[in-house]
């Protein structure tokens, strides 16, 4: 990808006018979802590891 962009650079300049800002706040289910995903991942590895 680096070589392609080196030999064929993008000559079109993009200018974004009126950038809108997004309010970034933490999702209230972040920690429970992270714990659930970790548990599911460990269960999958355990199930695939047992024959």
N, C-alpha and C positions, 0 to 999 in steps of 0.2 A: 504494500500500500504506500509505503514511503517512496519507493522508486517511481511509482505511477504519479504521485503528486509532485515529485521532483521534476520529471520530464514533461508532465502535462498539468501545469498549475491552473488553478481556477482564476480566470481573469475578471470574473464578474464580482463587483463589490456589492455586498448586501448591507443596506442601511436600514435599521429598524427605527421607526419613528414612534414616539409615544409609548415607551416601555411601561407595561402594566406590572405592578408589583403584586405578588401573591402573599397572602398572609400565611406564614408558616407557623403552625402550632402542632404540638405533639398529639398523636392519635391516642385516645384514652385506653385503647386495648393493646398497646404496643408490648408491654411486658408480658401479659398473659399469652398473647399470640406467639411471642418469642419462645416462651417456655413450652408451649404446646408443640411448636415446630421442632424444638430440640428433642422432646420426648418422642415424637413421631419418627425423627431421623434415627435415634438410637434404637427404637423398636424395629425399624426396617433393617438396620444393620444386624441386629441380633437374629431376626428371622431369616435373613439371607445367609448368615454365618452358620446356622445349624442345619445339619443334613440328616 
